[in-house]
C-alpha cells in the first residue's frame, strides 16, 4: 500500500456497498437457537464473498440444534495462509427483537441493530479488508491462501469450532485474526491481546426434609447450608489476581411448612491466567463434602456436591499475540491512529485457538452496548450499535498490518 490516500479513497468508495451488506445481515435473525436463521445468514455471507473468489463449505455443528459453521477458502499461489475468524450468531431471539423494536436504525454516525457491533460489522470489515487487498495489493492477495471461518454458536460453548479451526491451520498459517469489535478508551482503539477464561459450576446441597412445625429439629436445612457455602464461593474473588467469582442463580425448597431438603446454586468464575484458573477450580471442588448444618435431633449432616459444568480456558498474554499486536501498532502509528492492547474479560473464539497459531482479536470496528436490545426514553438504556465512521480507518490499519505480516 504505497499510497495511503488512494487506499482511503478506495475504502470510502466501498462503504455504501459495505453498509448495505451489513443492513441485510442485520435483517436476518441469527439467534444461536434459530438454526434456520443462522444458516440463512451463512449462505448470504457466502454469496457476499463469492465475487472475491471464495468457495464455501458448510460444516454441521456437533449440536444438532445449532446452525452450520461456515468456511470460505480462496487458494493462493503459495502455501502461506491467514485465517480470518468471525461468528454468525447473536444473543437476540426473534421475539426480543420484535418486542423492543430492535432493528436497523441509522442515527447520525451510529447504526443500531442486532449484530451491528457483535459481530456482523466484523464480517463486513473482513470484506472491506480483502476487497482493498485485492485492488491495492494484488500480488499479496493472490499469493496468500485465505481461510475465512465463521462459528455458528460462539455465543454458547462450541468446542467443535476449535477442532474445525485447528484442522485448517498448519505450519504455514501466519495468524488467526478475529474480527470482534475494538474497544475504546477515550479516542484510543483497544486491540484484544488476552481474554479471561471461564469456568461454570453448580453446587447442590442435599439436606433432610421435615415438618417445619412438628419435627423441625429432625430437619437439616439445605438452604441454610447453601447460604454458608455460597459465602465461601463469593469470597474466592481476588481482584489482585484478576479472579472474579459470581454466584448467579440460587433456588431451593418447595413449601413454607417444610424444612427444605435440597438447594442448588450456579455461577461462574473468570481469570486471565491458567494458574489462577486452576486455583479457583480446586478451591471450588474442595468445598464438597459434609456440611456444617446438621439436624439438632440426631446430627444428620447436609451433603455438599460441587460440579464443574463448562470450562473455557484463559487466553493469556503470549509472544505470538504480542508480536502481531506490534505490527498493528506500527501500522496505526504510520496512519496517525492511536491503539493500545487490551486484556478483555469476555470470551471469544480466541480462547479456543490462541495456542495453535499467533492470534489477535479486536479487528472489527468500534461499537458499544453489545448484548443489549432495550432503549429508554431518557437514553439511560441504549441498544447495540456500531459507528459507521470507524470502518475506514480500522480497515486501513488492518490492511497495512496484514501487508507487514506478509512481508509486503
C-alpha positions as a Markdown table, in Angstrom:
| # | Residue | x | y | z |
|---|---|---|---|---|
| 1 | Unk | 0.0 | 0.0 | 0.0 |
| 2 | Unk | 2.3 | 2.7 | -1.3 |
| 3 | Unk | -0.4 | 5.4 | -1.3 |
| 4 | Unk | -2.5 | 5.5 | 1.9 |
| 5 | Unk | -4.6 | 8.3 | 0.4 |
| 6 | Unk | -5.5 | 6.0 | -2.5 |
| 7 | Unk | -6.4 | 3.2 | -0.1 |
| 8 | Unk | -8.6 | 5.5 | 1.9 |
| 9 | Unk | -10.4 | 6.7 | -1.2 |
| 10 | Unk | -11.0 | 3.1 | -2.3 |
| 11 | Unk | -12.4 | 2.1 | 1.1 |
| 12 | Unk | -14.6 | 5.1 | 1.2 |
| 13 | Unk | -16.0 | 4.2 | -2.2 |
| 14 | Unk | -16.8 | 0.7 | -0.9 |
| 15 | Unk | -18.7 | 1.9 | 2.2 |
| 16 | Unk | -22.2 | 2.2 | 0.6 |
| 17 | Unk | -21.9 | -1.5 | -0.5 |
| 18 | Unk | -20.5 | -2.5 | 2.8 |
| 19 | Unk | -23.3 | -0.8 | 4.8 |
| 20 | Unk | -25.9 | -2.4 | 2.5 |
| 21 | Unk | -24.3 | -5.7 | 3.2 |
| 22 | Unk | -24.5 | -5.1 | 6.9 |
| 23 | Unk | -28.1 | -3.9 | 6.7 |
| 24 | Unk | -29.1 | -7.2 | 5.0 |
| 25 | Unk | -27.1 | -9.2 | 7.6 |
| 26 | Unk | -28.8 | -7.4 | 10.5 |
| 27 | Unk | -32.1 | -8.1 | 8.9 |
| 28 | Unk | -31.6 | -11.8 | 9.3 |
| 29 | Unk | -32.3 | -13.0 | 12.8 |
| 30 | Unk | -29.4 | -15.3 | 13.7 |
| 31 | Unk | -30.0 | -16.0 | 17.4 |
| 32 | Unk | -28.0 | -19.1 | 18.3 |
| 33 | Unk | -31.1 | -21.2 | 18.8 |
| 34 | Unk | -32.6 | -20.0 | 15.5 |
| 35 | Unk | -30.9 | -22.7 | 13.4 |
| 36 | Unk | -32.7 | -21.7 | 10.2 |
| 37 | Unk | -31.8 | -18.1 | 10.6 |
| 38 | Unk | -28.1 | -18.8 | 11.3 |
| 39 | Unk | -28.0 | -21.0 | 8.2 |
| 40 | Unk | -29.7 | -18.3 | 6.1 |
| 41 | Unk | -27.1 | -15.8 | 7.2 |
| 42 | Unk | -24.4 | -18.3 | 6.5 |
| 43 | Unk | -25.5 | -18.6 | 2.9 |
| 44 | Unk | -25.9 | -14.9 | 2.4 |
| 45 | Unk | -22.4 | -14.4 | 3.8 |
| 46 | Unk | -21.0 | -16.9 | 1.3 |
| 47 | Unk | -22.7 | -15.1 | -1.5 |
| 48 | Unk | -21.2 | -11.8 | -0.4 |
| 49 | Unk | -17.6 | -13.2 | -0.6 |
| 50 | Unk | -18.1 | -15.3 | -3.7 |
| 51 | Unk | -17.2 | -12.4 | -6.1 |
| 52 | Unk | -13.8 | -12.2 | -4.3 |
| 53 | Unk | -13.1 | -15.8 | -5.4 |
| 54 | Unk | -14.1 | -17.7 | -2.2 |
| 55 | Unk | -15.7 | -21.2 | -2.2 |
| 56 | Unk | -18.0 | -22.3 | 0.6 |
| 57 | Unk | -18.1 | -25.3 | 2.9 |
| 58 | Unk | -21.0 | -25.6 | 5.4 |
| 59 | Unk | -19.9 | -27.7 | 8.3 |
| 60 | Unk | -22.6 | -29.2 | 10.6 |
| 61 | Unk | -22.3 | -28.4 | 14.3 |
| 62 | Unk | -22.0 | -31.3 | 16.7 |
| 63 | Unk | -25.1 | -29.8 | 18.4 |
| 64 | Unk | -27.9 | -30.6 | 16.0 |
| 65 | Unk | -30.0 | -27.7 | 17.4 |
| 66 | Unk | -27.5 | -25.1 | 16.1 |
| 67 | Unk | -26.7 | -24.0 | 12.6 |
| 68 | Unk | -23.8 | -24.9 | 10.4 |
| 69 | Unk | -20.3 | -23.4 | 10.7 |
| 70 | Unk | -19.1 | -21.6 | 7.6 |
| 71 | Unk | -15.7 | -22.0 | 6.0 |
| 72 | Unk | -14.8 | -19.9 | 2.9 |
| 73 | Unk | -11.5 | -20.6 | 1.2 |
| 74 | Unk | -9.5 | -18.9 | -1.6 |
| 75 | Unk | -6.5 | -20.8 | -2.6 |
| 76 | Unk | -3.3 | -18.8 | -3.2 |
| 77 | Unk | -0.2 | -19.4 | -5.2 |
| 78 | Unk | 1.8 | -20.2 | -2.0 |
| 79 | Unk | 1.2 | -22.4 | 1.0 |
| 80 | Unk | 1.2 | -19.4 | 3.3 |
| 81 | Unk | -2.2 | -18.8 | 4.7 |
| 82 | Unk | -4.1 | -16.5 | 7.0 |
| 83 | Unk | -7.2 | -17.3 | 8.9 |
| 84 | Unk | -9.9 | -14.6 | 9.5 |
| 85 | Unk | -12.4 | -15.5 | 12.2 |
| 86 | Unk | -15.9 | -14.3 | 12.9 |
| 87 | Unk | -19.2 | -15.8 | 14.0 |
| 88 | Unk | -22.8 | -15.9 | 12.7 |
| 89 | Unk | -24.9 | -16.0 | 15.8 |
| 90 | Unk | -26.3 | -13.2 | 18.1 |
| 91 | Unk | -27.9 | -13.4 | 21.5 |
| 92 | Unk | -31.3 | -11.9 | 20.5 |
| 93 | Unk | -34.3 | -14.2 | 19.9 |
| 94 | Unk | -36.8 | -13.0 | 17.2 |
| 95 | Unk | -39.4 | -12.2 | 19.9 |
| 96 | Unk | -37.0 | -9.9 | 21.7 |
| 97 | Unk | -36.1 | -8.0 | 18.6 |
| 98 | Unk | -39.9 | -7.6 | 17.9 |
| 99 | Unk | -40.8 | -6.7 | 21.5 |
| 100 | Unk | -38.1 | -3.9 | 21.7 |
| 101 | Unk | -38.4 | -2.8 | 18.0 |
| 102 | Unk | -34.7 | -3.6 | 17.8 |
| 103 | Unk | -33.8 | -3.3 | 14.1 |
| 104 | Unk | -31.6 | -1.5 | 11.7 |
| 105 | Unk | -31.8 | 2.2 | 12.5 |
| 106 | Unk | -29.3 | 4.9 | 11.4 |
| 107 | Unk | -29.0 | 7.8 | 13.8 |
| 108 | Unk | -26.2 | 10.1 | 12.7 |
| 109 | Unk | -22.9 | 8.1 | 12.9 |
| 110 | Unk | -24.5 | 5.4 | 15.0 |
| 111 | Unk | -26.1 | 2.3 | 13.4 |
| 112 | Unk | -28.3 | 0.4 | 15.8 |
| 113 | Unk | -29.4 | -3.2 | 15.3 |
| 114 | Unk | -28.8 | -6.8 | 16.3 |
| 115 | Unk | -25.3 | -7.8 | 15.4 |
| 116 | Unk | -24.1 | -4.4 | 14.1 |
| 117 | Unk | -21.4 | -4.4 | 16.8 |
| 118 | Unk | -21.2 | -8.1 | 17.7 |
| 119 | Unk | -20.3 | -9.3 | 15.1 |
| 120 | Unk | -21.9 | -8.8 | 11.7 |
| 121 | Unk | -20.0 | -5.5 | 11.5 |
| 122 | Unk | -16.8 | -7.6 | 11.9 |
| 123 | Unk | -17.8 | -9.8 | 9.0 |
| 124 | Unk | -18.3 | -6.7 | 6.8 |
| 125 | Unk | -14.8 | -5.4 | 8.0 |
| 126 | Unk | -13.4 | -8.7 | 6.6 |
| 127 | Unk | -15.0 | -8.0 | 3.3 |
| 128 | Unk | -13.6 | -4.4 | 3.2 |
| 129 | Unk | -10.1 | -5.5 | 4.0 |
| 130 | Unk | -10.0 | -8.3 | 1.5 |
| 131 | Unk | -11.5 | -6.1 | -1.2 |
| 132 | Unk | -8.8 | -3.5 | -0.5 |
| 133 | Unk | -6.0 | -6.1 | -0.7 |
| 134 | Unk | -7.3 | -7.4 | -4.0 |
| 135 | Unk | -7.3 | -4.0 | -5.5 |
| 136 | Unk | -4.3 | -2.4 | -3.9 |
| 137 | Unk | -2.0 | -5.4 | -3.2 |
| 138 | Unk | -3.0 | -7.9 | -5.9 |
| 139 | Unk | 0.3 | -9.9 | -5.7 |
| 140 | Unk | -0.1 | -10.4 | -2.0 |
| 141 | Unk | -3.8 | -11.2 | -2.3 |
| 142 | Unk | -3.1 | -13.8 | -5.0 |
| 143 | Unk | -0.2 | -15.3 | -3.1 |
| 144 | Unk | -1.8 | -15.9 | 0.2 |
| 145 | Unk | -4.4 | -18.7 | 0.8 |
| 146 | Unk | -7.2 | -17.1 | 2.7 |
| 147 | Unk | -9.3 | -19.1 | 5.2 |
| 148 | Unk | -12.4 | -17.4 | 6.5 |
| 149 | Unk | -14.1 | -19.3 | 9.3 |
| 150 | Unk | -17.4 | -18.4 | 11.0 |
| 151 | Unk | -18.6 | -20.0 | 14.2 |
| 152 | Unk | -22.4 | -20.8 | 14.2 |
| 153 | Unk | -22.6 | -20.8 | 18.0 |
| 154 | Unk | -19.9 | -18.5 | 19.5 |
| 155 | Unk | -22.4 | -17.1 | 22.0 |
| 156 | Unk | -22.7 | -20.5 | 23.5 |
| 157 | Unk | -20.0 | -23.0 | 24.2 |
| 158 | Unk | -18.9 | -24.7 | 21.0 |
| 159 | Unk | -15.7 | -26.7 | 21.4 |
| 160 | Unk | -16.2 | -28.3 | 18.0 |
| 161 | Unk | -15.3 | -24.9 | 16.5 |
| 162 | Unk | -11.8 | -25.3 | 17.9 |
| 163 | Unk | -11.5 | -28.6 | 16.2 |
| 164 | Unk | -12.7 | -27.1 | 12.9 |
| 165 | Unk | -10.2 | -24.2 | 13.1 |
| 166 | Unk | -7.3 | -26.3 | 14.0 |
| 167 | Unk | -8.0 | -28.6 | 11.1 |
| 168 | Unk | -7.5 | -25.6 | 8.8 |
| 169 | Unk | -4.2 | -24.4 | 10.5 |
| 170 | Unk | -0.8 | -25.7 | 9.5 |
| 171 | Unk | 2.8 | -24.7 | 9.9 |
| 172 | Unk | 2.4 | -22.1 | 7.2 |
| 173 | Unk | -0.5 | -20.3 | 9.0 |
| 174 | Unk | 0.8 | -16.9 | 9.7 |
| 175 | Unk | -2.0 | -15.8 | 12.0 |
| 176 | Unk | -5.6 | -16.2 | 13.1 |
| 177 | Unk | -7.3 | -12.7 | 13.0 |
| 178 | Unk | -10.5 | -12.3 | 15.0 |
| 179 | Unk | -12.9 | -9.6 | 13.9 |
| 180 | Unk | -14.7 | -8.9 | 17.2 |
| 181 | Unk | -15.1 | -5.2 | 17.7 |
| 182 | Unk | -12.4 | -3.0 | 19.1 |
| 183 | Unk | -12.7 | -1.3 | 22.5 |
| 184 | Unk | -12.1 | 2.3 | 23.1 |
| 185 | Unk | -10.5 | 4.3 | 25.9 |
| 186 | Unk | -11.2 | 7.9 | 25.0 |
| 187 | Unk | -10.2 | 8.1 | 21.4 |
| 188 | Unk | -7.7 | 5.3 | 21.7 |
| 189 | Unk | -8.6 | 2.0 | 20.0 |
| 190 | Unk | -8.1 | -1.2 | 22.0 |
| 191 | Unk | -6.9 | -4.4 | 20.3 |
| 192 | Unk | -7.5 | -7.6 | 22.3 |
| 193 | Unk | -4.3 | -9.3 | 23.3 |
| 194 | Unk | -5.7 | -11.6 | 26.1 |
| 195 | Unk | -9.0 | -12.8 | 27.4 |
| 196 | Unk | -10.2 | -14.3 | 30.7 |
| 197 | Unk | -11.1 | -17.9 | 30.8 |
| 198 | Unk | -14.4 | -19.0 | 32.3 |
| 199 | Unk | -15.5 | -21.9 | 34.4 |
| 200 | Unk | -19.1 | -22.5 | 35.2 |
| 201 | Unk | -20.2 | -24.5 | 38.3 |
| 202 | Unk | -23.1 | -26.0 | 40.1 |
| 203 | Unk | -23.4 | -26.6 | 43.9 |
| 204 | Unk | -26.1 | -29.0 | 45.1 |
| 205 | Unk | -26.9 | -29.4 | 48.8 |
| 206 | Unk | -28.8 | -32.4 | 50.0 |
| 207 | Unk | -30.3 | -32.0 | 53.4 |
| 208 | Unk | -33.2 | -33.7 | 55.1 |
| 209 | Unk | -36.7 | -32.6 | 54.9 |
| 210 | Unk | -39.1 | -32.4 | 57.9 |
| 211 | Unk | -42.3 | -30.8 | 59.1 |
| 212 | Unk | -41.4 | -27.2 | 59.9 |
| 213 | Unk | -43.6 | -27.1 | 62.9 |
| 214 | Unk | -43.9 | -30.6 | 64.4 |
| 215 | Unk | -40.5 | -32.0 | 63.6 |
| 216 | Unk | -38.3 | -29.0 | 62.9 |
| 217 | Unk | -35.3 | -30.4 | 64.9 |
| 218 | Unk | -35.3 | -33.5 | 62.7 |
| 219 | Unk | -34.6 | -31.5 | 59.6 |
| 220 | Unk | -31.2 | -30.5 | 58.1 |
| 221 | Unk | -31.9 | -27.2 | 56.2 |
| 222 | Unk | -30.3 | -27.4 | 52.7 |
| 223 | Unk | -30.9 | -23.7 | 52.0 |
| 224 | Unk | -29.1 | -22.6 | 55.2 |
| 225 | Unk | -26.2 | -24.8 | 54.3 |
| 226 | Unk | -26.1 | -23.4 | 50.7 |
| 227 | Unk | -26.1 | -19.9 | 52.1 |
| 228 | Unk | -23.0 | -20.7 | 54.1 |
| 229 | Unk | -21.3 | -22.3 | 51.1 |
| 230 | Unk | -22.0 | -19.5 | 48.6 |
| 231 | Unk | -20.5 | -17.0 | 51.0 |
| 232 | Unk | -17.3 | -19.0 | 50.8 |
| 233 | Unk | -17.6 | -19.2 | 47.0 |
| 234 | Unk | -18.0 | -15.4 | 46.7 |
| 235 | Unk | -15.0 | -14.9 | 48.9 |
| 236 | Unk | -12.8 | -16.6 | 46.3 |
| 237 | Unk | -12.9 | -13.4 | 44.2 |
| 238 | Unk | -9.4 | -11.9 | 44.2 |
| 239 | Unk | -9.1 | -8.7 | 42.1 |
| 240 | Unk | -5.4 | -8.6 | 42.6 |
| 241 | Unk | -5.1 | -11.9 | 40.7 |
| 242 | Unk | -7.8 | -10.9 | 38.1 |
| 243 | Unk | -10.1 | -13.6 | 39.5 |
| 244 | Unk | -13.8 | -12.9 | 39.7 |
| 245 | Unk | -16.3 | -15.4 | 41.1 |
| 246 | Unk | -20.0 | -14.9 | 40.6 |
| 247 | Unk | -22.9 | -16.6 | 42.3 |
| 248 | Unk | -25.5 | -16.2 | 39.6 |
| 249 | Unk | -28.6 | -18.3 | 40.5 |
| 250 | Unk | -29.9 | -20.0 | 43.6 |
| 251 | Unk | -33.0 | -22.0 | 44.3 |
| 252 | Unk | -34.3 | -24.4 | 46.9 |
| 253 | Unk | -37.2 | -25.6 | 49.0 |
| 254 | Unk | -40.8 | -26.4 | 48.0 |
| 255 | Unk | -43.4 | -25.1 | 50.5 |
| 256 | Unk | -43.2 | -22.9 | 53.6 |
| 257 | Unk | -44.1 | -25.6 | 56.1 |
| 258 | Unk | -41.3 | -27.9 | 55.2 |
| 259 | Unk | -37.6 | -27.8 | 56.2 |
| 260 | Unk | -36.0 | -27.8 | 52.7 |
| 261 | Unk | -34.2 | -31.0 | 51.7 |
| 262 | Unk | -32.4 | -29.6 | 48.6 |
| 263 | Unk | -30.9 | -26.3 | 47.3 |
| 264 | Unk | -28.9 | -25.5 | 44.2 |
| 265 | Unk | -26.7 | -22.6 | 43.2 |
| 266 | Unk | -24.9 | -22.0 | 39.9 |
| 267 | Unk | -22.4 | -19.4 | 38.8 |
| 268 | Unk | -19.1 | -18.8 | 37.1 |
| 269 | Unk | -15.5 | -17.7 | 37.6 |
| 270 | Unk | -13.2 | -15.9 | 35.2 |
| 271 | Unk | -9.5 | -15.1 | 35.2 |
| 272 | Unk | -6.6 | -14.4 | 32.8 |
| 273 | Unk | -4.0 | -16.9 | 33.9 |
| 274 | Unk | -4.0 | -20.7 | 33.9 |
| 275 | Unk | -2.6 | -20.7 | 37.4 |
| 276 | Unk | -5.5 | -18.6 | 38.8 |
| 277 | Unk | -8.0 | -20.7 | 36.9 |
| 278 | Unk | -6.6 | -23.9 | 38.4 |
| 279 | Unk | -6.7 | -22.3 | 41.9 |
| 280 | Unk | -10.3 | -21.3 | 41.5 |
| 281 | Unk | -11.4 | -24.7 | 40.3 |
| 282 | Unk | -9.5 | -26.5 | 43.1 |
| 283 | Unk | -10.9 | -24.2 | 45.7 |
| 284 | Unk | -14.5 | -24.8 | 44.5 |
| 285 | Unk | -14.1 | -28.5 | 44.4 |
| 286 | Unk | -12.7 | -28.5 | 47.9 |
| 287 | Unk | -16.0 | -27.3 | 49.2 |
| 288 | Unk | -17.6 | -30.6 | 48.5 |
| 289 | Unk | -18.4 | -33.0 | 51.4 |
| 290 | Unk | -20.2 | -32.9 | 54.7 |
| 291 | Unk | -21.6 | -29.5 | 55.6 |
| 292 | Unk | -21.9 | -27.8 | 59.0 |
| 293 | Unk | -25.6 | -27.6 | 59.0 |
| 294 | Unk | -26.9 | -30.7 | 60.9 |
| 295 | Unk | -30.2 | -31.9 | 62.4 |
| 296 | Unk | -30.3 | -31.0 | 66.1 |
| 297 | Unk | -32.2 | -34.2 | 66.8 |
| 298 | Unk | -29.6 | -36.7 | 65.6 |
| 299 | Unk | -26.7 | -34.8 | 63.9 |
| 300 | Unk | -27.7 | -35.8 | 60.3 |
| 301 | Unk | -25.5 | -33.6 | 58.2 |
| 302 | Unk | -26.2 | -31.8 | 54.9 |
| 303 | Unk | -24.1 | -33.0 | 52.0 |
| 304 | Unk | -22.5 | -30.5 | 49.5 |
| 305 | Unk | -21.8 | -31.6 | 45.9 |
| 306 | Unk | -19.7 | -29.4 | 43.6 |
| 307 | Unk | -19.7 | -29.9 | 39.8 |
| 308 | Unk | -17.7 | -28.1 | 37.1 |
| 309 | Unk | -20.1 | -27.6 | 34.1 |
| 310 | Unk | -18.2 | -26.0 | 31.3 |
| 311 | Unk | -14.5 | -24.8 | 31.2 |
| 312 | Unk | -13.2 | -22.4 | 28.6 |
| 313 | Unk | -9.5 | -21.8 | 29.4 |
| 314 | Unk | -7.9 | -18.4 | 29.6 |
| 315 | Unk | -6.1 | -16.8 | 26.7 |
| 316 | Unk | -3.1 | -15.3 | 28.5 |
| 317 | Unk | -0.5 | -12.8 | 27.2 |
| 318 | Unk | 1.9 | -14.7 | 24.9 |
| 319 | Unk | 4.7 | -13.9 | 22.4 |
| 320 | Unk | 2.6 | -14.8 | 19.3 |
| 321 | Unk | -0.2 | -12.4 | 20.1 |
| 322 | Unk | 2.2 | -9.7 | 21.3 |
| 323 | Unk | 4.2 | -10.0 | 18.0 |
| 324 | Unk | 1.0 | -9.5 | 16.0 |
| 325 | Unk | -0.1 | -6.5 | 18.1 |
| 326 | Unk | 3.2 | -4.8 | 17.5 |
| 327 | Unk | 2.6 | -5.0 | 13.7 |
| 328 | Unk | -0.8 | -3.4 | 14.2 |
| 329 | Unk | 0.6 | -0.7 | 16.5 |
| 330 | Unk | 3.3 | 0.1 | 14.0 |
| 331 | Unk | 0.6 | 0.4 | 11.3 |
| 332 | Unk | -1.6 | 2.6 | 13.4 |
| 333 | Unk | 1.4 | 4.9 | 14.1 |
| 334 | Unk | 2.1 | 5.2 | 10.4 |
| 335 | Unk | -1.5 | 6.2 | 9.8 |
| 336 | Unk | -1.7 | 8.6 | 12.7 |
| 337 | Unk | -4.0 | 6.4 | 14.7 |
| 338 | Unk | -3.8 | 5.6 | 18.4 |
| 339 | Unk | -4.1 | 2.0 | 19.5 |
| 340 | Unk | -3.3 | 0.0 | 22.7 |
| 341 | Unk | -3.6 | -3.6 | 23.8 |
| 342 | Unk | -6.4 | -4.6 | 26.0 |
| 343 | Unk | -6.9 | -7.7 | 28.2 |
| 344 | Unk | -10.6 | -8.3 | 27.9 |
| 345 | Unk | -12.9 | -10.1 | 30.4 |
| 346 | Unk | -15.3 | -11.5 | 27.9 |
| 347 | Unk | -14.7 | -14.7 | 25.9 |
| 348 | Unk | -14.2 | -15.1 | 22.1 |
| 349 | Unk | -13.1 | -17.8 | 19.7 |
| 350 | Unk | -9.6 | -16.6 | 20.6 |
| 351 | Unk | -9.8 | -18.6 | 23.8 |
| 352 | Unk | -10.1 | -21.8 | 21.7 |
| 353 | Unk | -7.2 | -21.3 | 19.3 |
| 354 | Unk | -4.6 | -18.9 | 20.7 |
| 355 | Unk | -2.1 | -21.7 | 21.4 |
| 356 | Unk | -2.4 | -23.2 | 17.9 |
| 357 | Unk | -1.3 | -20.1 | 15.8 |
| 358 | Unk | -0.5 | -16.5 | 16.6 |
| 359 | Unk | -3.9 | -14.9 | 17.3 |
| 360 | Unk | -5.0 | -11.3 | 17.6 |
| 361 | Unk | -8.6 | -10.1 | 18.4 |
| 362 | Unk | -10.5 | -6.8 | 18.1 |
| 363 | Unk | -10.0 | -6.3 | 14.4 |
| 364 | Unk | -13.6 | -5.1 | 13.9 |
| 365 | Unk | -14.9 | -1.5 | 14.0 |
| 366 | Unk | -15.9 | 0.3 | 17.2 |
| 367 | Unk | -19.4 | 0.0 | 18.7 |
| 368 | Unk | -20.9 | -0.5 | 22.1 |
| 369 | Unk | -23.7 | -2.0 | 24.1 |
| 370 | Unk | -23.3 | -5.5 | 22.8 |
| 371 | Unk | -25.9 | -7.9 | 24.1 |
| 372 | Unk | -28.4 | -5.0 | 24.7 |
| 373 | Unk | -31.7 | -4.5 | 22.9 |
| 374 | Unk | -33.6 | -2.1 | 25.1 |
| 375 | Unk | -34.0 | 1.6 | 24.7 |
| 376 | Unk | -35.5 | 4.0 | 27.2 |
| 377 | Unk | -36.9 | 7.4 | 26.5 |
| 378 | Unk | -34.4 | 9.2 | 28.7 |
| 379 | Unk | -31.4 | 7.5 | 27.0 |
| 380 | Unk | -30.3 | 5.6 | 30.1 |
| 381 | Unk | -30.8 | 2.4 | 28.1 |
| 382 | Unk | -29.3 | 2.2 | 24.6 |
| 383 | Unk | -29.2 | -0.9 | 22.3 |
| 384 | Unk | -26.2 | -2.3 | 20.5 |
| 385 | Unk | -24.7 | 0.0 | 17.8 |
| 386 | Unk | -21.7 | 0.4 | 15.6 |
| 387 | Unk | -20.1 | 3.7 | 14.5 |
| 388 | Unk | -20.1 | 4.0 | 10.7 |
| 389 | Unk | -17.1 | 6.4 | 10.7 |
| 390 | Unk | -14.9 | 3.8 | 12.3 |
| 391 | Unk | -14.9 | 1.3 | 9.4 |
| 392 | Unk | -12.5 | 3.1 | 7.0 |
| 393 | Unk | -9.6 | 3.9 | 9.4 |
| 394 | Unk | -9.8 | 0.5 | 11.0 |
| 395 | Unk | -9.8 | -1.2 | 7.6 |
| 396 | Unk | -6.8 | 0.9 | 6.7 |
| 397 | Unk | -5.0 | -0.3 | 9.8 |
| 398 | Unk | -5.8 | -3.9 | 9.1 |
| 399 | Unk | -4.7 | -3.7 | 5.5 |
| 400 | Unk | -1.4 | -2.1 | 6.3 |
| 401 | Unk | -0.7 | -4.5 | 9.2 |
| 402 | Unk | -1.5 | -7.6 | 7.0 |
| 403 | Unk | 1.0 | -6.3 | 4.5 |
| 404 | Unk | 3.6 | -6.1 | 7.2 |
| 405 | Unk | 2.6 | -9.6 | 8.4 |
| 406 | Unk | 3.2 | -11.0 | 4.9 |
| 407 | Unk | 6.4 | -9.1 | 4.4 |
| 408 | Unk | 5.0 | -6.9 | 1.7 |
